[in-house]
Amino acid sequence: MIYKDLLIELVKREIKARYKQSILGYAWVIIVPLLNLIVLTMVFSYFVRIPTGNIPYPVFLFTGLIPWTFTANSLISSTSSLVGNSSLITKIYLPMEVFPISTVLVKFIDFFLTVIVGVLLVLIFGIKLHPLFIYLPVIFTVQLFLTLGISFIFSAMNVFYRDIGNVMGVMVTIWMYLSPVLYPQELIPTQWLPIYNLNPMASIISAYRNTMLYGVSPAWMSFSYSTVTSILIFILGLLFFKARAKHFADVI
């Protein structure tokens, strides 16, 4: 119960601090992805044409941006979550994992709101919602395991090597271009697919699009790989985090 209450308080504190003295407040959660959508749609629809079949590019893009933004923002914020709470860590005994977890939970609220916007966008463009939407919680759960596992690793490493926080934005950007966020996975040459699919986010993003836009089930073979990989990364990340947590207060 204490653990749960602490998580709730940390989430509330971060939300309040994030939008303090902000006129639009939580509306920025929706405004920023929409601005990104407009800019990227202009670039990849008019300057670099990306084939997306019968699906309008803005819808195709947004269904990739929604899950990607959750993971990217979670990793960038959670990496500095321990350093940002150094005053608490050095003064009070706390289960250290609550800091990256609470950061990811805040991004989940953002994710939930953007999903609603994504569904409205799908409907506006006249795309029918399919019953396979029921797979979305399953897909998100796999993504959450992956995101938390990586968050544990990099938040712990950032305590000892502050360079991690400085390069995280670049690493996330490179990862985005290696994932089918801006383009369909079908554009990847066949001979490169075995290597490309080693990226667990590839099948996760494709699974979102399959269920939201095409009304088909996720590609179970590749999605099963992402599921197993994500769970393993979560377990290894948590073990890595706990093994180093006892030294945080001394170093931070």
C-alpha positions as CSV (number, residue, x, y, z in Angstrom):
1,M,0.0,0.0,0.0
2,I,2.9,2.4,0.9
3,Y,4.5,1.6,-2.5
4,K,1.2,2.3,-4.3
5,D,0.6,5.6,-2.4
6,L,4.2,6.7,-3.1
7,L,3.8,6.0,-6.8
8,I,0.5,8.0,-6.9
9,E,2.1,11.0,-5.1
10,L,5.1,11.0,-7.4
11,V,2.9,10.9,-10.5
12,K,0.8,13.8,-9.1
13,R,3.9,15.8,-8.3
14,E,5.4,15.4,-11.8
15,I,2.1,16.3,-13.5
16,K,1.8,19.5,-11.3
17,A,5.4,20.5,-11.9
18,R,5.2,19.9,-15.6
19,Y,2.3,22.2,-16.2
20,K,2.8,24.8,-13.5
21,Q,2.3,28.3,-14.9
22,S,1.3,26.9,-18.2
23,I,-1.7,28.5,-19.9
24,L,-2.8,25.5,-22.0
25,G,-1.8,22.9,-19.3
26,Y,-2.4,19.3,-20.3
27,A,-3.6,20.3,-23.7
28,W,0.1,20.3,-24.7
29,V,-0.1,16.5,-24.6
30,I,-2.3,16.6,-27.6
31,I,-1.0,19.8,-29.3
32,V,2.7,18.6,-29.6
33,P,1.9,15.2,-31.3
34,L,-0.5,17.0,-33.7
35,L,2.1,19.6,-34.6
36,N,4.6,16.8,-35.2
37,L,2.0,15.1,-37.3
38,I,1.4,18.2,-39.4
39,V,5.2,18.8,-40.0
40,L,6.0,15.1,-40.8
41,T,3.0,14.7,-43.0
42,M,4.0,17.7,-45.1
43,V,7.6,16.4,-45.4
44,F,6.7,12.7,-46.2
45,S,3.6,13.4,-48.3
46,Y,4.9,16.2,-50.5
47,F,8.7,16.1,-50.5
48,V,9.5,12.5,-49.8
49,R,6.5,10.5,-50.8
50,I,5.9,7.4,-48.7
51,P,3.5,4.8,-50.2
52,T,0.9,3.7,-47.7
53,G,-1.7,2.1,-49.9
54,N,-5.3,3.0,-49.3
55,I,-4.5,4.5,-45.9
56,P,-4.1,8.3,-45.8
57,Y,-0.5,9.1,-44.7
58,P,-1.6,11.3,-41.7
59,V,-3.5,8.4,-40.2
60,F,-0.7,5.9,-41.0
61,L,1.8,8.2,-39.4
62,F,-0.2,9.0,-36.3
63,T,-0.8,5.3,-35.5
64,G,3.0,4.9,-35.5
65,L,3.7,8.1,-33.6
66,I,1.4,7.3,-30.8
67,P,3.2,4.2,-29.4
68,W,6.6,5.6,-30.4
69,T,6.1,8.8,-28.5
70,F,5.2,6.9,-25.4
71,T,8.3,4.9,-25.4
72,A,10.6,7.7,-26.5
73,N,9.3,10.2,-23.9
74,S,9.3,7.5,-21.2
75,L,13.0,6.7,-21.9
76,I,14.2,10.3,-22.0
77,S,12.3,11.3,-18.8
78,S,13.0,8.1,-16.8
79,T,16.8,8.2,-17.6
80,S,17.1,11.4,-15.4
81,S,14.4,10.4,-12.9
82,L,16.9,9.2,-10.2
83,V,19.2,12.2,-10.7
84,G,16.2,14.5,-10.6
85,N,15.1,13.1,-7.3
86,S,18.5,13.0,-5.7
87,S,17.3,15.0,-2.7
88,L,14.8,12.3,-1.8
89,I,17.2,9.4,-2.5
90,T,20.0,10.7,-0.2
91,K,17.7,11.6,2.7
92,I,14.9,9.0,2.8
93,Y,14.9,5.2,2.2
94,L,12.7,4.5,-0.7
95,P,12.3,1.6,-3.2
96,M,14.3,3.2,-5.9
97,E,12.4,1.7,-8.8
98,V,9.4,3.9,-8.0
99,F,11.1,6.8,-9.7
100,P,11.4,5.4,-13.3
101,I,8.1,3.6,-12.9
102,S,6.3,6.8,-11.9
103,T,7.8,8.6,-14.8
104,V,6.5,6.0,-17.2
105,L,3.1,6.1,-15.6
106,V,2.9,9.9,-16.3
107,K,3.7,9.1,-20.0
108,F,1.0,6.5,-20.0
109,I,-1.6,9.2,-19.2
110,D,-0.3,11.1,-22.2
111,F,-0.5,7.9,-24.3
112,F,-4.1,7.3,-23.3
113,L,-5.1,10.8,-24.4
114,T,-3.3,10.6,-27.7
115,V,-4.9,7.2,-28.4
116,I,-8.3,8.9,-28.1
117,V,-7.2,11.5,-30.6
118,G,-5.9,8.7,-32.9
119,V,-9.2,7.0,-32.8
120,L,-11.0,10.2,-33.7
121,L,-8.5,10.8,-36.6
122,V,-9.2,7.3,-37.9
123,L,-13.0,8.0,-37.8
124,I,-12.6,11.4,-39.5
125,F,-10.8,9.8,-42.4
126,G,-13.6,7.3,-42.8
127,I,-11.7,4.2,-41.7
128,K,-13.9,1.7,-39.9
129,L,-13.0,0.5,-36.4
130,H,-12.4,-3.3,-36.3
131,P,-13.2,-5.7,-33.4
132,L,-9.5,-6.5,-33.3
133,F,-9.1,-3.3,-31.3
134,I,-9.3,-5.7,-28.4
135,Y,-5.7,-6.6,-29.0
136,L,-4.5,-3.1,-28.2
137,P,-4.2,-3.7,-24.4
138,V,-2.1,-6.8,-25.2
139,I,0.1,-4.9,-27.6
140,F,0.5,-2.1,-25.1
141,T,1.4,-4.5,-22.2
142,V,4.3,-5.9,-24.3
143,Q,5.4,-2.4,-25.1
144,L,5.2,-1.4,-21.4
145,F,7.5,-4.3,-20.4
146,L,10.0,-3.3,-23.0
147,T,9.9,0.4,-22.0
148,L,10.2,-0.3,-18.3
149,G,13.1,-2.7,-18.8
150,I,15.1,-0.2,-20.8
151,S,14.1,2.6,-18.4
152,F,15.5,0.6,-15.4
153,I,18.8,0.1,-17.2
154,F,19.4,3.6,-18.4
155,S,18.1,5.4,-15.3
156,A,20.6,3.3,-13.2
157,M,23.5,3.9,-15.6
158,N,22.8,7.6,-15.6
159,V,23.5,7.8,-11.9
160,F,27.1,6.6,-12.5
161,Y,27.6,8.0,-16.1
162,R,25.8,11.3,-16.6
163,D,26.7,11.2,-20.3
164,I,23.8,8.7,-20.7
165,G,21.2,11.4,-20.2
166,N,23.0,13.7,-22.7
167,V,22.9,11.2,-25.5
168,M,19.5,9.6,-24.8
169,G,17.7,12.0,-27.2
170,V,20.1,11.1,-30.0
171,M,19.8,7.3,-29.3
172,V,16.0,7.5,-29.3
173,T,16.0,9.4,-32.6
174,I,18.2,6.8,-34.3
175,W,15.9,4.1,-32.9
176,M,12.9,5.8,-34.4
177,Y,14.4,5.7,-37.9
178,L,15.2,2.0,-37.4
179,S,11.5,1.4,-36.6
180,P,8.5,1.5,-38.9
181,V,7.2,4.8,-37.5
182,L,7.5,7.0,-40.6
183,Y,7.3,4.3,-43.2
184,P,5.7,0.8,-43.7
185,Q,7.8,-2.2,-42.9
186,E,7.2,-3.5,-46.4
187,L,9.8,-0.9,-47.7
188,I,12.6,-2.8,-46.0
189,P,14.4,-5.1,-48.5
190,T,13.6,-8.8,-47.9
191,Q,17.3,-9.7,-47.3
192,W,17.4,-7.2,-44.4
193,L,14.2,-8.2,-42.7
194,P,15.8,-10.8,-40.3
195,I,18.1,-8.2,-39.0
196,Y,15.5,-5.4,-39.0
197,N,13.0,-7.6,-37.0
198,L,15.5,-8.0,-34.2
199,N,14.2,-4.6,-33.1
200,P,11.2,-5.5,-30.9
201,M,9.6,-2.1,-31.6
202,A,9.2,-3.0,-35.3
203,S,6.6,-5.7,-34.7
204,I,5.0,-3.7,-31.9
205,I,4.3,-0.7,-34.1
206,S,3.2,-2.9,-37.0
207,A,0.8,-4.7,-34.6
208,Y,-0.8,-1.4,-33.6
209,R,-1.3,-0.5,-37.3
210,N,-2.6,-4.0,-38.1
211,T,-5.3,-3.8,-35.5
212,M,-6.2,-0.1,-35.8
213,L,-6.1,0.4,-39.6
214,Y,-6.2,-3.0,-41.4
215,G,-8.4,-5.1,-39.2
216,V,-6.0,-8.0,-39.1
217,S,-4.3,-9.7,-36.2
218,P,-0.7,-8.9,-35.3
219,A,1.9,-11.0,-37.2
220,W,2.1,-13.6,-34.4
221,M,5.6,-15.0,-35.1
222,S,7.4,-11.6,-35.0
223,F,5.1,-10.3,-32.2
224,S,5.8,-13.4,-30.1
225,Y,9.5,-12.6,-30.5
226,S,8.9,-9.1,-29.4
227,T,6.9,-10.4,-26.4
228,V,9.6,-12.7,-25.2
229,T,12.3,-10.1,-25.8
230,S,10.4,-7.4,-24.0
231,I,9.8,-9.7,-20.9
232,L,13.5,-10.7,-20.9
233,I,14.6,-7.0,-21.1
234,F,12.2,-6.1,-18.3
235,I,13.5,-8.9,-16.0
236,L,17.2,-8.2,-16.8
237,G,16.6,-4.5,-16.5
238,L,15.0,-4.8,-13.1
239,L,17.8,-7.1,-11.8
240,F,20.4,-4.7,-13.2
241,F,18.6,-1.8,-11.4
242,K,18.3,-3.6,-8.1
243,A,21.9,-4.7,-8.1
244,R,23.1,-1.1,-8.4
245,A,20.4,0.6,-6.3
246,K,22.3,0.1,-3.0
247,H,25.0,2.4,-4.4
248,F,22.8,5.2,-5.7
249,A,22.8,7.3,-2.5
250,D,26.6,7.3,-2.3
251,V,27.1,8.3,-5.9
252,I,24.2,10.6,-6.7
